[in-house]
């Protein structure tokens, strides 16, 4: 049984999807929730599920690493974590940190592209397709090897909020699928690309 830590900054719906999946998993459990914001509803979700949770500012790298070690964390999942992960953490967990992003990387990603800002940019651009992506985390924002993607249509009548809601349910789906591949050693990064092993 692998121990995962989920990092959140807000409401934590992707965290909830992960908690729900972990309850029936033979392979992993959510052993820790960390937020960089003390008012994040994700911390409330963790409390309700009796999962250890803590608010640690993203710049307090030594405390994050100490806490991860304390709970014997094997993998980290970023589920709406609106902070840059420090290189020391990435080095400690190479290809063991997974992120969910609300667009089809490499489009609409990178610095400043998070949350509703992504969907605003998508609609403004006029593209007809958007979606979501899971990927490994490296030192380039949204630059790690892609694990899984799901495409979603963009309609002329969409508002950023409507598009966000349409994509969110697929975020939940590909996030838990990606976590299960990760914790069962089914993912291998080769030359910047992710191969799913049989």
NURO-361329 format. One record per atom (N, C-alpha, C, CB): residue in one letter; x, y, z. Coordinates in steps of 0.001 Angstrom, whole numbers, padded with zeros to 6 digits, always signed. Glycine has a CB too. Example, Ala and Ser with C-alpha at 12.3 -4.5 7.8 and 13.67 -1.06 7.14 Angstrom:
BEGIN
A+013190-005690+007800
A+012300-004500+007800
A+013200-003300+007800
A+011308-004473+009046
S+012850-002250+007080
S+013670-001060+007140
S+012900+000030+007870
S+014084-000598+005725
END
This chain:
BEGIN
X+000848-001192+000000
X+000000+000000+000000
X+000887+001247+000000
X-000961+000003+001232
X+000744+002073-001036
X+001546+003286-001162
X+000865+004450-000443
X+001776+003632-002647
X+001686+005319+000123
X+001179+006518+000789
X+001296+007710-000142
X+001940+006785+002105
X+000187+008398-000389
X+000269+009612-001201
X-000101+010824-000362
X-000651+009510-002435
X+000526+011934-000707
X+000168+013231-000134
X-000486+014043-001235
X+001422+013978+000461
X-001584+014696-000922
X-002260+015559-001887
X-002060+017004-001454
X-003783+015211-001999
X-001575+017829-002389
X-001374+019262-002142
X-002548+020021-002765
X+000006+019761-002735
X-003171+020902-001989
X-004322+021670-002477
X-004182+023143-002084
X-005647+021087-001915
X-004911+023998-002806
X-004967+025419-002441
X-006395+025920-002281
X-004253+026253-003487
X-007363+025153-002766
X-008734+025650-002775
X-009759+024630-002336
X-009080+026129-004130
X-010828+024518-003144
X-011988+023713-002783
X-011746+022228-002668
X-013035+023929-003758
X-010811+021734-003461
X-010409+020339-003314
X-011341+019300-003900
X-010242+020051-001911
X-012015+019606-005028
X-012878+018582-005629
X-012053+017432-006204
X-013755+019200-006730
X-010878+017741-006743
X-009999+016660-007212
X-009450+015855-006039
X-008839+017232-008045
X-009223+016528-004919
X-008845+015817-003690
X-009965+014857-003294
X-008549+016820-002531
X-011208+015322-003338
X-012329+014472-002947
X-012434+013248-003844
X-013633+015260-002987
X-012244+013454-005151
X-012268+012324-006087
X-011180+011310-005734
X-012085+012820-007541
X-010024+011821-005320
X-008911+010958-004935
X-009215+010212-003638
X-007629+011782-004781
X-009771+010915-002666
X-010162+010281-001398
X-011167+009164-001657
X-010762+011327-000420
X-012155+009450-002507
X-013194+008454-002813
X-012598+007216-003475
X-014271+009065-003724
X-011656+007435-004398
X-011021+006314-005085
X-010130+005517-004128
X-010197+006819-006280
X-009415+006224-003266
X-008489+005564-002340
X-009219+004642-001366
X-007693+006608-001562
X-010451+005010-001025
X-011227+004193-000076
X-011406+002761-000563
X-012594+004823+000166
X-011470+002579-001886
X-011676+001244-002430
X-010418+000668-003089
X-012802+001275-003430
X-009301+001380-002947
X-008059+000938-003583
X-007279-000042-002710
X-007188+002137-003908
X-006672-001019-003374
X-005764-001951-002702
X-004319-001479-002816
X-005906-003360-003294
X-004123-000382-003559
X-002764+000022-003902
X-002276+001289-003221
X-002670+000204-005354
X-003192+002170-002836
X-002737+003415-002221
X-003768+003976-001250
X-002426+004446-003293
X-003283+004851-000380
X-004186+005598+000489
X-003703+007047+000575
X-004263+004948+001910
X-004647+007951+000796
X-004299+009355+001014
X-003883+009476+002473
X-005505+010329+000664
X-002595+009643+002689
X-002046+009631+004042
X-001803+011028+004599
X-000759+008856+004060
X-001881+012033+003712
X-001580+013402+004140
X-002153+014397+003137
X-000050+013608+004294
X-002691+015499+003650
X-003114+016617+002796
X-002385+017867+003269
X-004679+016822+002839
X-001727+018533+002329
X-001003+019774+002624
X-001624+020899+001804
X+000530+019632+002311
X-001863+022034+002453
X-002323+023221+001729
X-001406+024384+002034
X-003781+023571+002099
X-001240+025262+001056
X-000470+026488+001278
X-001381+027625+001745
X+000274+026897-000010
X-002693+027327+001871
X-003658+028340+002321
X-004476+027778+003484
X-004597+028780+001149
X-004486+028496+004592
X-005155+027956+005781
X-006673+027930+005675
X-004765+028756+006981
X-007238+028669+004688
X-008699+028677+004510
X-009157+027771+003365
X-009182+030098+004254
X-008266+026918+002869
X-008615+026027+001753
X-009644+024996+002217
X-007346+025317+001193
X-010708+024860+001448
X-011741+023897+001831
X-011218+022458+001730
X-012987+024072+000943
X-010161+022265+000978
X-009534+020948+000892
X-009115+020425+002263
X-008327+021004-000029
X-008710+021326+003165
X-008341+020916+004521
X-009565+020398+005286
X-007696+022095+005281
X-010716+021010+005034
X-011965+020556+005654
X-012320+019161+005143
X-013122+021553+005360
X-012160+018965+003834
X-012428+017639+003254
X-011539+016577+003902
X-012201+017660+001722
X-010274+016933+004122
X-009346+015992+004756
X-009787+015678+006184
X-007913+016561+004755
X-010172+016703+006922
X-010634+016496+008306
X-011836+015566+008336
X-010992+017843+008971
X-012794+015801+007425
X-014002+014971+007378
X-013671+013511+007085
X-014968+015504+006321
X-012582+013291+006344
X-012170+011925+005989
X-011144+011358+006978
X-011585+011905+004571
X-010903+012101+008061
X-009925+011675+009075
X-008526+011472+008517
X-010385+010399+009722
X-008156+012364+007595
X-006825+012314+006994
X-005960+013412+007624
X-006903+012483+005435
X-004738+013087+008069
X-003859+014125+008611
X-003709+015272+007618
X-002479+013540+008961
X-003819+016510+008109
X-003759+017662+007207
X-003054+018818+007893
X-005175+018086+006756
X-002428+019650+007096
X-001627+020743+007647
X-001495+021859+006624
X-000233+020240+008076
X-001437+023083+007103
X-001152+024226+006236
X+000328+024568+006379
X-002057+025462+006596
X+001033+024537+005264
X+002449+024913+005239
X+002663+025838+004048
X+003385+023647+005153
X+003245+026985+004285
X+003536+027902+003187
X+004521+027245+002219
X+004106+029244+003725
X+004322+027501+000923
X+005124+026815-000102
X+006617+027111+000016
X+004643+027211-001483
X+006966+028257+000624
X+008381+028617+000767
X+009055+027870+001927
X+008515+030125+000978
X+008255+027264+002788
X+008813+026546+003938
X+009151+025109+003525
X+007811+026555+005138
X+010152+025002+002671
X+010500+023731+002032
X+010952+022681+003043
X+011593+023949+001000
X+011737+023103+004024
X+012235+022127+005004
X+011081+021514+005795
X+013242+022794+005968
X+010078+022318+006139
X+008933+021792+006881
X+008107+020845+006008
X+008051+022945+007395
X+007964+021179+004725
X+007239+020292+003803
X+007950+018946+003714
X+007119+020936+002391
X+009260+018987+003501
X+010030+017744+003360
X+010000+016917+004655
X+011490+018064+002974
X+010106+017589+005790
X+010057+016887+007078
X+008701+016213+007274
X+010338+017864+008239
X+007633+016924+006899
X+006280+016380+007059
X+006053+015197+006116
X+005227+017476+006798
X+006531+015310+004893
X+006410+014202+003944
X+007142+012968+004454
X+006955+014609+002570
X+008305+013191+005024
X+009091+012084+005579
X+008387+011452+006776
X+010485+012572+005991
X+007815+012290+007627
X+007116+011808+008820
X+006001+010824+008474
X+006540+012984+009598
X+005284+011127+007382
X+004156+010281+006977
X+004543+009236+005929
X+003037+011145+006436
X+005868+009101+005699
X+006395+008083+004775
X+005715+008145+003409
X+006218+006684+005374
X+005694+009357+002856
X+005006+009584+001582
X+005820+009028+000413
X+004743+011085+001376
X+005140+008247-000429
X+005775+007677-001623
X+005573+008552-002857
X+005226+006282-001891
X+004390+009157-002962
X+004049+009966-004140
X+003297+011220-003704
X+003195+009145-005149
X+003400+012257-004532
X+002699+013521-004283
X+001755+013800-005449
X+003710+014703-004093
X+000538+014215-005125
X-000441+014600-006142
X-000799+016067-005926
X-001721+013690-006081
X-000614+016880-006962
X-001012+018287-006906
X-002423+018389-007475
X-000006+019207-007700
X-003371+018749-006621
X-004779+018800-007027
X-005304+020221-006805
X-005636+017754-006229
X-004993+021099-007756
X-005367+022499-007583
X-004446+023199-006593
X-006813+022606-007116
X-003155+022880-006684
X-002154+023504-005815
X-001560+024690-006554
X-001037+022485-005398
X-001898+025904-006107
X-001540+027105-006851
X-000233+027711-006343
X-002661+028132-006759
X+000788+026894-006307
X+002121+027352-005921
X+003147+026533-006692
X+002345+027225-004376
X+004304+027115-006889
X+005384+026411-007582
X+006069+025466-006595
X+006413+027420-008195
X+006210+024215-006998
X+006883+023239-006140
X+008388+023486-006198
X+006542+021776-006574
X+008994+023601-005037
X+010421+023889-004943
X+011255+022769-005571
X+010824+024090-003478
X+012342+023121-006258
X+013214+022119-006878
X+013735+021058-005914
X+014374+022801-007516
X+013914+021419-004637
X+014393+020435-003655
X+013371+019311-003465
X+014683+021122-002299
X+012095+019657-003528
X+011042+018645-003392
X+010993+017780-004644
X+009664+019309-003140
X+011123+018431-005808
X+011117+017690-007079
X+012296+016718-007138
X+011170+018669-008281
X+013441+017160-006657
X+014633+016300-006650
X+014434+015101-005721
X+015879+017105-006216
X+013743+015329-004602
X+013498+014258-003623
X+012492+013243-004160
X+012987+014850-002293
X+011594+013697-005042
X+010544+012830-005587
X+010566+012856-007128
X+009150+013273-005058
X+011628+012363-007744
X+011723+012405-009208
X+010678+011499-009874
X+013132+011990-009655
X+009904+012077-010788
X+008825+011343-011467
X+007878+010668-010476
X+009416+010292-012408
X+007709+011305-009329
X+006775+010801-008313
X+005797+011891-007877
X+007545+010267-007091
X+005801+012997-008630
X+004858+014087-008371
X+003975+014251-009609
X+005610+015432-008024
X+002690+014166-009403
X+001712+014208-010493
X+000858+015460-010340
X+000820+012924-010503
X+000557+016115-011454
X-000283+017319-011439
X-001452+017158-012408
X+000550+018575-011805
X-002573+017795-012070
X-003712+017870-012978
X-003835+019322-013444
X-005041+017373-012284
X-003976+019513-014773
X-004072+020865-015335
X-005311+020951-016224
X-002785+021232-016143
X-006077+022056-016134
X-007354+022149-016852
X-007268+022636-018299
X-008252+023051-016111
X-006287+022135-019035
X-006227+022376-020482
X-005440+021245-021119
X-005575+023766-020810
X-005368+021284-022444
X-004589+020279-023162
X-003167+020809-023332
X-005236+019939-024551
X-002315+020473-022376
X-000908+020882-022465
X-000319+020364-023779
X-000087+020348-021240
X+000449+021148-024549
X+001129+022383-024160
X+000343+023674-024400
X+002406+022470-024886
X-000937+023606-024692
X-001727+024824-024859
X-002244+025315-023515
X-002898+024582-025822
X-002301+026636-023368
X-002902+027280-022202
X-002323+026758-020880
X-004408+027072-022219
X-001024+026812-020784
X-000359+026360-019563
X+000835+027258-019276
X+000088+024879-019687
X+001511+026990-018170
X+002667+027788-017780
X+002304+028837-016751
X+003280+028449-018991
X+003230+029741-016445
X+002999+030743-015399
X+001726+031559-015648
X+004200+031681-015304
X+000925+031725-014621
X-000305+032516-014720
X-001502+031763-015257
X-000067+033687-015577
X-001264+030568-015782
X-002369+029783-016341
X-002841+028767-015314
X-001940+029072-017651
X-003817+029167-014523
X-004392+028273-013516
X-005854+028658-013298
X-003587+028340-012171
X-006612+027682-012809
X-008010+027942-012463
X-008810+028541-013600
X-008078+028853-011286
X-009649+029491-013267
X-010563+030094-014240
X-009816+030855-015334
X-011534+031031-013533
X-008579+031300-015045
X-007787+032036-016047
X-007561+031189-017302
X-006427+032466-015450
X-007401+029881-017108
X-007196+028975-018241
X-008423+029001-019154
X-006915+027528-017747
X-009592+028868-018560
X-010826+028783-019346
X-011166+030123-020006
X-011989+028331-018455
X-010826+031207-019350
X-011001+032536-019960
X-010142+032656-021214
X-010636+033660-018950
X-008901+032194-021109
X-007977+032264-022248
X-008428+031354-023389
X-006558+031883-021807
X-008944+030180-023036
X-009439+029240-024050
X-010575+029867-024840
X-009909+027923-023395
X-011564+030437-024148
X-012716+031022-024825
X-012305+032226-025668
X-013780+031432-023806
X-011436+033057-025121
X-010968+034237-025859
X-010251+033846-027148
X-010034+035075-024981
X-009553+032718-027130
X-008773+032290-028302
X-009642+031794-029446
X-007806+031200-027907
X-010849+031317-029113
X-011733+030789-030149
X-011503+029332-030513
X-011592+031603-031363
X-010651+028626-029780
X-010438+027210-030088
X-011730+026428-029852
X-009284+026626-029229
X-011878+025327-030551
X-013108+024532-030470
X-012981+023330-029537
X-013501+024056-031850
X-011768+023075-029064
X-011526+021934-028185
X-010612+022343-027040
X-010912+020758-028970
X-010972+021904-025843
X-010088+022062-024696
X-010077+020727-023958
X-010553+023247-023756
X-009778+020743-022674
X-009755+019482-021944
X-008911+019577-020705
X-009247+018372-022820
X-008298+018464-020336
X-007471+018426-019140
X-006325+017440-019339
X-008312+018043-017904
X-005294+017620-018529
X-004053+016847-018670
X-003512+016463-017301
X-002992+017650-019458
X-003074+015221-017173
X-002238+014857-016027
X-000805+014736-016525
X-002723+013516-015353
X+000124+015174-015696
X+001530+015122-016102
X+002432+015044-014882
X+001895+016347-016956
X+003645+014576-015115
X+004655+014597-014068
X+005127+016037-013868
X+005851+013659-014424
X+005603+016322-012681
X+006078+017660-012352
X+007598+017694-012447
X+005606+018084-010940
X+008088+018663-013213
X+009525+018926-013223
X+009737+020402-012907
X+010168+018544-014602
X+010937+020911-013141
X+011232+022281-012725
X+010673+023336-013682
X+012722+022459-012598
X+010053+022935-014772
X+009396+023886-015675
X+007893+023808-015430
X+009740+023583-017184
X+007253+024942-015189
X+005824+024958-014869
X+005022+024283-015977
X+005330+026403-014657
X+004278+023256-015617
X+003458+022475-016557
X+004303+021846-017667
X+002373+023365-017176
X+005581+021603-017378
X+006490+021131-018422
X+006877+019668-018355
X+007705+021924-018383
X+006364+018935-017368
X+006736+017535-017218
X+006039+016623-018209
X+006437+017080-015830
X+006512+015396-018293
X+005978+014424-019259
X+004479+014198-019034
X+006740+013081-019150
X+003733+014251-020130
X+002282+014084-020090
X+001927+012622-019842
X+001641+014577-021402
X+000963+012407-018951
X+000509+011053-018635
X-000786+010726-019371
X+000309+010894-017123
X-001781+011584-019218
X-003104+011303-019776
X-003801+012616-020128
X-003964+010477-018776
X-004618+012590-021191
X-005398+013756-021574
X-006821+013358-021945
X-004731+014483-022740
X-007735+014307-021764
X-009127+014111-022170
X-009587+015374-022883
X-010050+013785-020939
X-010145+015219-024077
X-010625+016373-024839
X-012100+016633-024546
X-010413+016150-026349
X-012449+017919-024583
X-013809+018370-024304
X-014149+019462-025306
X-013957+018884-022827
X-015344+019457-025912
X-015697+020508-026864
X-015879+021858-026186
X-016964+020134-027604
X-015559+022908-026933
X-015816+024277-026482
X-016897+024855-027389
X-014503+025163-026511
X-017997+025300-026793
X-019117+025835-027563
X-019107+027359-027534
X-020451+025301-027017
X-019646+027951-028582
X-019658+029409-028700
X-020346+030054-027494
X-020361+029834-029999
X-021373+029400-026988
X-022163+029965-025892
X-021492+029808-024522
X-023526+029310-025861
X-020393+029072-024453
X-019748+028805-023168
X-019260+030071-022471
X-018589+027866-023368
X-019426+030093-021175
X-018711+031043-020322
X-017536+030277-019714
X-019657+031665-019197
X-016547+030992-019167
X-015446+030271-018517
X-015937+029318-017428
X-014459+031261-017918
X-016976+029734-016694
X-017499+028905-015601
X-018168+027635-016119
X-018494+029705-014764
X-018909+027755-017220
X-019578+026580-017807
X-018528+025595-018335
X-020551+027009-018959
X-017517+026129-019018
X-016459+025272-019552
X-015685+024602-018414
X-015500+026089-020443
X-015407+025354-017368
X-014699+024802-016212
X-015453+023620-015624
X-014496+025879-015142
X-016772+023783-015499
X-017597+022718-014923
X-017610+021479-015812
X-019027+023216-014703
X-017663+021681-017144
X-017681+020563-018082
X-016378+019767-018005
X-017909+021071-019514
X-015271+020483-017875
X-013964+019829-017850
X-013697+019152-016508
X-012865+020842-018146
X-014221+019739-015428
X-013881+019269-014086
X-014194+017795-013859
X-014608+020089-013067
X-015321+017328-014368
X-015674+015916-014140
X-014674+014976-014806
X-017088+015626-014665
X-014096+015428-015934
X-013086+014602-016597
X-011734+014710-015884
X-012942+015017-018074
X-011485+015865-015234
X-010286+015974-014402
X-010298+014873-013343
X-010200+017377-013733
X-011448+014722-012688
X-011571+013704-011642
X-011261+012313-012196
X-012986+013730-011033
X-011779+012035-013384
X-011613+010704-013980
X-010156+010406-014319
X-012465+010583-015235
X-009507+011321-015043
X-008139+011017-015478
X-007148+011128-014326
X-007722+011952-016612
X-007491+011939-013309
X-006600+012037-012161
X-006509+010704-011435
X-007076+013129-011204
X-007646+010105-011114
X-007592+008834-010369
X-007025+007704-011231
X-008996+008449-009863
X-007289+007738-012525
X-006693+006727-013409
X-005171+006866-013417
X-007254+006858-014852
X-004708+008107-013486
X-003261+008360-013516
X-002599+007965-012201
X-002985+009836-013813
X-003264+008253-011090
X-002723+007869-009779
X-002572+006351-009709
X-003642+008377-008627
X-003586+005640-010172
X-003522+004174-010121
X-002399+003615-010989
X-004852+003577-010561
X-002164+004227-012145
X-001036+003806-012984
X+000291+004098-012283
X-001084+004518-014358
X+000349+005246-011622
X+001578+005663-010947
X+001928+004723-009787
X+001436+007102-010434
X+000957+004446-008926
X+001244+003660-007721
X+001437+002174-008008
X+000130+003835-006721
X+001052+001735-009199
X+001271+000332-009577
X+002454+000181-010537
X+000005-000246-010219
X+003278+001233-010610
X+004512+001213-011423
X+004247+000923-012903
X+005478+000169-010874
X+003166+001489-013425
X+002824+001279-014830
X+003276+002437-015730
X+001326+001082-014967
X+003948+003426-015148
X+004373+004593-015920
X+005889+004691-015952
X+003772+005877-015335
X+006429+004934-017140
X+007877+005103-017294
X+008146+006285-018218
X+008539+003804-017853
X+008977+007209-017757
X+009323+008377-018563
X+010575+008075-019373
X+009536+009628-017671
X+010438+008182-020700
X+011550+007900-021624
X+011688+009092-022561
X+011311+006563-022437
X+012832+009780-022504
X+013085+010928-023370
X+011966+011957-023318
X+013280+010466-024790
X+011484+012237-022116
X+010485+013272-021934
X+009061+012870-022258
X+010840+014416-022750
X+008869+011599-022605
X+007528+011096-022894
X+007182+009970-021934
X+007425+010611-024357
X+005882+009828-021657
X+005450+008796-020707
X+004939+007570-021443
X+004360+009341-019770
X+005516+006427-021115
X+005042+005158-021659
X+004224+004441-020590
X+006232+004270-022137
X+003041+003975-020978
X+002208+003179-020066
X+002572+001722-020271
X+000667+003420-020313
X+003050+001094-019213
X+003497-000295-019305
X+002309-001252-019138
X+004579-000588-018236
X+002410-002383-019761
X+001330-003406-019683
X+001364-004110-018340
X+001466-004452-020827
END
